[in-house]
């Protein structure tokens, strides 16, 4: 492709992108394709000769948009959103054009130094203490894996990275039943194993019970295990539950354990001072992760891990062969040494665009609106005769079910998502099948939220 042709198609794709965003409300939220439809529409063998870009783009328009679930749809109330504010999209276009591999300072001075500044902007926005530092990860899963690797090595006095885990006491990680499945997977990948992830009982509010945690740690020590660290949940995926951070950290400090707070979704709301009580004591933890790509509007992927002191994580993850040295700049910050992947994208640029384009107050207003609209939607659904609220709103997430039972709830969710006007997801809570309703799409309005409530009421009555 010649550069002139690249310019032509860049403009055409930009025009398509504008039309796509303008017409999202007219599309069904969830894809209506059947399994195999796209696969069977693609040639089995790759082409031997070049295809004209006009044909490629025509095939894209024919095959792709209608076979996608539209995460930027303003009536997407499923999972937690992977938002893409327009300002962030523009930054990603620039990042894609420059196509830098930002593994070292010398390969990406602007990316490295902007990452340092953007992480500190967010530290200030969340009111974390001076001196905390951090790194932009691809996802909370990677940040949690980094933290669990640090827990493992700190407990083993860094013997694991030299000689492995054979012959060592089993490191133990503690988390509540509300913690995300990424903690399970991190324990697998770190070689700790599922059996050494200890699920701690929760209190009536579904937060971890500090007394049960203390008892489990002491029992493990007595059994010859090696307590290594605690993952603290702030805003669980299922119903939004949070552990009592200050009390858990107090236990951790008494027992000499490393703590990591998983606030992947709820952390964004901490830019609003009035919501910070749910993670009171966070400044005493060792590591915190939250995802600007969920609720703040940063294009996926963009997850920020804050560290009170990065020394232990760097000691656990840094590997600097000769070919990655920067002669004369041995003290330069190379963020690849803070994370598991060597390769890194220029993720800080979208944060720079996003925060400047909307301002912290603009972002706070969106989060406050989402929480208010979620509470309003909850009350409207509570008033519907066939439905019951199962868990009350926690920030912008609540759950409900059919009074008729699990089978009716599952059938209602299927009707809602087949209808196409909105999109919700399910979970199990206390053995019950429930429907999650989470408000957080960047450009949704109160009217979008209340339209979803109308759809729920209409389809429930039909059942």
VMD Tcl script that draws the C-alpha trace (Angstrom):
set ca {
  {0.00 0.00 0.00}
  {1.37 3.41 -0.99}
  {1.22 6.24 1.51}
  {-1.30 8.11 -0.65}
  {-3.62 5.09 -0.58}
  {-3.09 4.80 3.16}
  {-4.29 8.39 3.56}
  {-7.38 7.74 1.44}
  {-8.38 4.66 3.42}
  {-7.58 6.28 6.75}
  {-10.11 9.01 5.94}
  {-12.68 6.48 4.76}
  {-12.27 4.41 7.93}
  {-12.56 7.56 10.04}
  {-15.84 8.37 8.27}
  {-17.07 4.81 8.88}
  {-16.13 5.10 12.56}
  {-18.17 8.28 12.95}
  {-21.22 6.66 11.31}
  {-20.81 3.57 13.48}
  {-20.78 5.57 16.71}
  {-23.67 7.76 15.55}
  {-25.89 4.77 14.75}
  {-25.07 2.46 17.65}
  {-28.47 2.98 19.30}
  {-30.10 1.56 16.18}
  {-28.21 -1.74 16.42}
  {-29.02 -4.72 18.65}
  {-26.53 -4.71 21.50}
  {-25.58 -8.37 21.32}
  {-24.57 -10.13 18.11}
  {-27.30 -12.27 16.56}
  {-25.01 -14.56 14.62}
  {-24.88 -18.31 15.11}
  {-21.70 -20.16 16.00}
  {-19.66 -20.75 12.86}
  {-21.33 -18.11 10.68}
  {-18.24 -15.92 10.36}
  {-15.81 -18.82 10.23}
  {-17.71 -20.42 7.38}
  {-17.83 -17.12 5.48}
  {-14.03 -16.85 5.47}
  {-12.00 -18.68 2.81}
  {-10.32 -21.80 4.10}
  {-6.96 -20.93 2.47}
  {-5.10 -17.59 2.47}
  {-4.88 -15.64 -0.82}
  {-1.72 -16.08 -2.90}
  {-2.00 -12.63 -4.50}
  {-2.89 -9.21 -3.18}
  {-6.53 -8.22 -2.72}
  {-7.73 -4.73 -3.50}
  {-8.42 -2.67 -0.37}
  {-11.90 -1.82 -1.64}
  {-12.75 -5.52 -1.63}
  {-11.21 -6.02 1.81}
  {-13.20 -3.15 3.28}
  {-16.40 -4.31 1.61}
  {-15.92 -7.74 3.16}
  {-15.32 -6.11 6.54}
  {-18.61 -4.22 6.31}
  {-20.41 -7.39 5.21}
  {-18.97 -9.78 7.80}
  {-17.87 -7.98 10.93}
  {-20.12 -5.24 12.39}
  {-23.31 -7.32 12.57}
  {-21.36 -10.21 14.08}
  {-20.03 -8.14 16.98}
  {-21.50 -7.48 20.41}
  {-21.31 -3.70 20.65}
  {-19.47 -2.81 23.84}
  {-19.80 0.92 23.16}
  {-23.58 0.69 22.81}
  {-25.21 3.08 25.32}
  {-27.57 0.30 26.48}
  {-24.77 -2.16 27.26}
  {-25.40 -3.00 30.94}
  {-23.61 -6.37 31.01}
  {-20.33 -7.39 32.65}
  {-18.38 -4.19 33.34}
  {-17.93 -2.07 30.23}
  {-14.68 -1.78 28.28}
  {-15.23 1.89 27.51}
  {-13.68 3.86 24.67}
  {-14.25 7.59 25.01}
  {-13.81 9.31 21.64}
  {-10.75 11.24 22.86}
  {-9.16 7.93 23.86}
  {-9.93 6.42 20.45}
  {-8.08 9.28 18.77}
  {-5.04 8.67 20.95}
  {-5.10 4.99 20.01}
  {-5.08 5.91 16.33}
  {-1.89 7.88 16.89}
  {-0.34 5.07 18.92}
  {-1.18 2.58 16.18}
  {0.37 4.82 13.55}
  {3.64 5.24 15.45}
  {3.61 1.51 16.32}
  {6.31 1.78 18.98}
  {7.43 -1.11 21.15}
  {7.79 0.68 24.47}
  {9.78 -1.86 26.46}
  {12.66 0.45 27.43}
  {13.20 4.14 28.01}
  {15.55 4.28 25.01}
  {12.95 2.68 22.72}
  {10.23 5.12 23.82}
  {11.34 8.13 25.90}
  {8.03 10.00 25.55}
  {5.95 6.89 26.30}
  {8.01 6.03 29.38}
  {8.00 9.52 30.84}
  {4.33 10.14 30.03}
  {3.50 6.85 31.76}
  {5.28 8.08 34.88}
  {3.31 11.33 34.83}
  {-0.10 9.78 33.98}
  {0.20 7.23 36.77}
  {0.95 10.08 39.16}
  {-2.02 12.10 37.84}
  {-4.23 9.13 38.64}
  {-2.57 8.67 42.04}
  {-3.56 12.24 42.84}
  {-7.06 11.73 41.44}
  {-7.56 8.75 43.78}
  {-5.96 10.62 46.71}
  {-3.27 8.00 47.26}
  {-0.26 9.16 49.29}
  {2.76 10.95 47.85}
  {5.54 8.53 47.08}
  {3.37 5.76 45.63}
  {4.48 4.81 42.13}
  {3.01 2.58 39.50}
  {2.90 1.05 36.06}
  {0.33 0.65 33.29}
  {-0.47 -3.03 32.76}
  {-2.63 -4.52 30.00}
  {-5.26 -5.82 32.41}
  {-5.99 -6.38 36.09}
  {-5.20 -10.06 35.52}
  {-1.59 -9.19 34.68}
  {-1.31 -6.81 37.62}
  {-2.65 -9.46 39.98}
  {-0.26 -12.05 38.57}
  {2.61 -9.60 39.11}
  {1.48 -9.06 42.70}
  {1.13 -12.80 43.39}
  {4.56 -13.47 41.92}
  {5.85 -10.81 44.31}
  {4.03 -12.43 47.23}
  {5.53 -15.80 46.31}
  {9.09 -14.56 45.98}
  {8.96 -12.34 49.05}
  {7.77 -15.29 51.14}
  {10.52 -17.52 49.68}
  {13.23 -14.86 50.07}
  {13.49 -14.88 46.25}
  {14.60 -18.52 46.06}
  {11.75 -19.39 43.68}
  {13.14 -17.44 40.74}
  {16.43 -19.32 41.13}
  {15.53 -22.87 42.06}
  {11.76 -23.14 41.66}
  {9.22 -24.35 44.20}
  {10.34 -27.97 44.54}
  {11.18 -28.77 48.14}
  {9.73 -25.49 49.44}
  {6.82 -25.11 51.83}
  {3.68 -24.38 49.87}
  {3.09 -20.61 49.59}
  {-0.50 -19.74 50.53}
  {-2.59 -16.90 49.09}
  {-5.78 -15.73 50.80}
  {-8.89 -14.21 49.19}
  {-12.63 -14.21 49.76}
  {-15.26 -16.12 47.80}
  {-16.17 -12.83 46.06}
  {-12.67 -12.39 44.60}
  {-12.27 -12.56 40.83}
  {-11.31 -15.75 38.98}
  {-8.11 -14.01 37.80}
  {-6.72 -14.68 41.28}
  {-7.25 -18.42 40.72}
  {-5.51 -18.26 37.37}
  {-2.62 -16.20 38.78}
  {-2.05 -18.91 41.39}
  {-1.98 -21.52 38.60}
  {0.47 -19.56 36.45}
  {2.70 -18.66 39.41}
  {3.07 -22.36 40.25}
  {1.31 -21.94 43.59}
  {-1.65 -24.11 42.60}
  {-5.37 -23.99 43.21}
  {-5.13 -25.91 46.49}
  {-2.98 -23.15 47.95}
  {-5.49 -20.40 47.22}
  {-7.40 -20.27 50.48}
  {-10.94 -18.89 50.20}
  {-11.85 -17.08 53.40}
  {-15.39 -16.99 54.74}
  {-17.31 -13.74 54.40}
  {-19.44 -11.72 56.78}
  {-23.10 -10.80 56.30}
  {-22.14 -8.07 53.80}
  {-20.10 -10.61 51.75}
  {-16.79 -8.98 52.66}
  {-13.94 -11.12 53.97}
  {-14.16 -11.96 57.69}
  {-10.91 -10.69 59.34}
  {-11.24 -13.18 62.19}
  {-11.56 -16.10 59.79}
  {-8.55 -14.80 57.86}
  {-6.40 -14.61 60.99}
  {-7.43 -18.12 61.99}
  {-6.66 -19.53 58.53}
  {-3.18 -17.99 58.47}
  {-2.32 -19.35 61.89}
  {-3.67 -22.79 61.03}
  {-1.57 -22.84 57.87}
  {1.58 -21.91 59.76}
  {0.90 -24.70 62.24}
  {0.46 -27.14 59.33}
  {3.82 -26.20 57.81}
  {2.49 -24.05 54.97}
  {3.97 -20.67 54.04}
  {1.46 -17.79 54.16}
  {2.54 -15.37 51.41}
  {-0.11 -12.73 50.73}
  {-3.69 -11.56 50.66}
  {-5.77 -10.34 47.72}
  {-8.36 -7.82 48.93}
  {-11.52 -7.37 46.88}
  {-13.00 -3.89 46.36}
  {-16.06 -4.13 44.11}
  {-16.39 -7.81 43.28}
  {-17.53 -8.82 39.81}
  {-20.55 -10.83 40.88}
  {-22.47 -8.42 43.16}
  {-19.95 -5.62 43.86}
  {-18.99 -6.82 47.34}
  {-15.95 -5.30 49.07}
  {-13.69 -6.60 51.81}
  {-13.08 -4.45 54.92}
  {-9.74 -3.13 53.70}
  {-8.43 -1.54 56.90}
  {-9.20 -4.61 59.01}
  {-7.67 -7.01 56.48}
  {-4.50 -4.92 56.16}
  {-4.20 -4.87 59.96}
  {-4.20 -8.67 59.99}
  {-1.69 -8.74 57.12}
  {0.72 -6.40 58.86}
  {0.52 -8.39 62.09}
  {1.30 -11.57 60.13}
  {3.93 -10.01 57.85}
  {2.00 -10.65 54.62}
  {1.98 -8.70 51.36}
  {-1.40 -7.22 50.32}
  {-2.84 -6.51 46.89}
  {-6.16 -4.70 46.38}
  {-8.18 -5.72 43.32}
  {-10.36 -2.68 42.59}
  {-10.48 -3.31 38.86}
  {-13.97 -1.89 38.36}
  {-14.77 0.05 41.53}
  {-11.42 1.83 41.69}
  {-12.53 4.35 39.07}
  {-15.24 5.60 41.42}
  {-12.54 6.53 43.92}
  {-11.90 9.73 41.98}
  {-15.09 10.87 43.77}
  {-14.26 11.58 47.44}
  {-17.72 10.56 48.66}
  {-17.21 6.91 47.64}
  {-13.76 6.36 49.16}
  {-15.09 4.92 52.39}
  {-15.42 1.51 50.68}
  {-11.64 1.20 50.50}
  {-10.67 3.01 53.68}
  {-7.20 1.81 54.65}
  {-6.06 1.30 51.05}
  {-3.02 3.49 51.71}
  {-1.68 0.77 54.03}
  {-1.74 -1.93 51.33}
  {1.28 -2.81 49.20}
  {-0.32 -2.91 45.74}
  {-3.55 -1.67 44.14}
  {-4.95 -2.28 40.67}
  {-7.79 -0.50 38.89}
  {-8.83 -0.39 35.25}
  {-9.27 3.01 33.58}
  {-10.48 0.98 30.59}
  {-13.56 -0.06 32.53}
  {-15.29 2.98 33.98}
  {-13.09 5.99 33.21}
  {-13.32 5.70 29.43}
  {-9.79 4.72 28.41}
  {-9.68 2.53 25.32}
  {-8.96 -1.11 26.21}
  {-6.36 -2.12 27.29}
  {-5.29 0.10 30.17}
  {-4.91 -1.14 33.76}
  {-2.94 0.77 36.39}
  {-1.09 -0.94 39.22}
  {0.00 1.31 42.06}
  {2.81 0.23 44.38}
  {3.65 1.67 47.77}
  {7.22 0.56 47.16}
  {8.08 -1.11 43.82}
  {11.30 -2.68 45.14}
  {9.87 -6.15 45.84}
  {8.02 -6.37 42.52}
  {11.09 -5.23 40.60}
  {13.20 -7.78 42.46}
  {10.68 -10.46 41.50}
  {10.25 -9.57 37.81}
  {13.34 -7.72 36.55}
  {15.52 -9.55 34.03}
  {18.02 -7.43 32.12}
  {20.17 -9.30 29.58}
  {22.98 -7.45 27.80}
  {20.88 -6.68 24.74}
  {18.37 -4.74 26.86}
  {20.97 -2.57 28.58}
  {21.01 1.19 28.00}
  {24.70 2.09 28.33}
  {25.25 5.20 30.41}
  {21.65 5.12 31.71}
  {21.63 2.15 34.06}
  {19.16 3.92 36.36}
  {16.63 4.69 33.61}
  {13.06 3.51 34.27}
  {12.21 0.58 32.01}
  {8.61 -0.36 32.71}
  {9.00 -3.79 31.14}
  {10.95 -4.66 34.28}
  {7.88 -3.91 36.39}
  {5.65 -6.31 34.46}
  {5.64 -9.84 33.07}
  {5.59 -9.10 29.29}
  {8.67 -7.55 27.72}
  {6.69 -5.94 24.92}
  {4.64 -2.88 25.84}
  {2.24 -0.55 24.07}
  {2.12 3.25 24.45}
  {-0.90 3.17 26.76}
  {-0.21 6.45 28.55}
  {-1.16 8.58 25.52}
  {-4.86 7.68 25.76}
  {-4.86 8.63 29.45}
  {-3.28 11.97 28.59}
  {-5.91 12.67 25.93}
  {-8.76 11.37 28.10}
  {-7.99 13.27 31.30}
  {-7.33 16.51 29.45}
  {-10.37 16.22 27.17}
  {-12.88 15.61 29.97}
  {-11.12 16.79 33.11}
  {-11.42 14.99 36.42}
  {-14.66 16.81 37.17}
  {-16.19 15.68 33.88}
  {-15.23 12.08 34.67}
  {-16.58 12.40 38.22}
  {-19.90 13.68 36.85}
  {-20.26 10.60 34.65}
  {-19.60 8.21 37.52}
  {-21.98 10.06 39.84}
  {-24.68 9.96 37.14}
  {-24.20 6.24 36.58}
  {-24.55 5.52 40.29}
  {-27.65 7.71 40.61}
  {-29.27 6.15 37.52}
  {-28.47 2.65 38.79}
  {-30.28 3.41 42.05}
  {-33.24 4.79 40.09}
  {-33.33 1.68 37.88}
  {-33.19 -0.55 40.95}
  {-36.24 1.13 42.48}
  {-38.16 0.89 39.19}
  {-37.41 -2.84 38.91}
  {-38.30 -3.36 42.56}
  {-41.77 -1.99 41.74}
  {-42.37 -4.59 39.01}
  {-44.72 -7.27 40.41}
  {-42.92 -10.34 39.09}
  {-39.38 -9.33 40.06}
  {-37.38 -9.04 43.27}
  {-34.14 -7.20 44.03}
  {-31.61 -9.77 45.25}
  {-28.64 -7.52 46.01}
  {-28.91 -3.79 46.57}
  {-26.85 -1.32 44.52}
  {-23.16 -1.25 45.28}
  {-21.96 1.79 43.40}
  {-23.69 1.18 40.02}
  {-24.26 -2.60 40.24}
  {-27.29 -4.48 41.57}
  {-28.98 -7.79 40.84}
  {-32.54 -9.02 40.52}
  {-34.47 -12.21 39.81}
  {-37.92 -13.49 38.98}
  {-40.07 -14.36 41.97}
  {-41.04 -17.52 40.10}
  {-37.52 -18.96 40.49}
  {-34.32 -19.77 38.62}
  {-35.90 -21.21 35.48}
  {-38.03 -18.10 35.00}
  {-35.01 -15.85 35.65}
  {-32.89 -17.63 33.06}
  {-35.72 -17.48 30.53}
  {-36.21 -13.77 31.15}
  {-32.52 -13.04 30.62}
  {-32.61 -14.98 27.35}
  {-35.61 -12.96 26.16}
  {-33.92 -9.69 27.13}
  {-30.72 -10.45 25.25}
  {-32.47 -11.91 22.22}
  {-34.67 -8.80 22.01}
  {-31.55 -6.72 21.36}
  {-32.55 -3.40 22.90}
  {-30.33 -3.94 25.91}
  {-27.81 -6.48 27.18}
  {-27.48 -7.95 30.69}
  {-25.57 -10.88 32.20}
  {-26.12 -13.38 34.97}
  {-24.37 -14.68 38.07}
  {-25.13 -17.04 40.92}
  {-25.53 -15.58 44.38}
  {-26.23 -17.66 47.49}
  {-27.17 -20.55 45.22}
  {-29.63 -18.46 43.24}
  {-29.61 -17.54 39.54}
  {-29.74 -13.73 39.33}
  {-29.46 -11.05 36.65}
  {-26.80 -8.35 37.01}
  {-27.57 -4.75 36.04}
  {-24.53 -2.49 35.89}
  {-24.57 1.10 34.63}
  {-21.22 2.28 33.33}
  {-21.12 2.74 29.56}
  {-19.33 6.04 28.91}
  {-21.99 7.77 26.80}
  {-25.18 6.25 28.18}
  {-27.93 8.59 29.35}
  {-30.68 8.35 31.95}
  {-33.07 7.65 29.06}
  {-30.96 4.63 28.01}
  {-31.06 3.27 31.55}
  {-34.80 3.72 31.92}
  {-35.44 2.24 28.47}
  {-33.66 -0.89 29.66}
  {-35.98 -0.99 32.68}
  {-38.99 -0.68 30.35}
  {-37.70 -3.56 28.23}
  {-37.24 -5.70 31.36}
  {-40.79 -4.95 32.53}
  {-42.31 -5.57 29.12}
  {-40.56 -8.91 28.58}
  {-41.16 -10.09 32.15}
  {-44.90 -9.44 31.72}
  {-44.88 -11.44 28.47}
  {-43.37 -14.44 30.25}
}
mol new
graphics top color blue
foreach p $ca { graphics top sphere $p radius 0.5 }
foreach p [lrange $ca 0 end-1] q [lrange $ca 1 end] { graphics top cylinder $p $q radius 0.2 }
display resetview
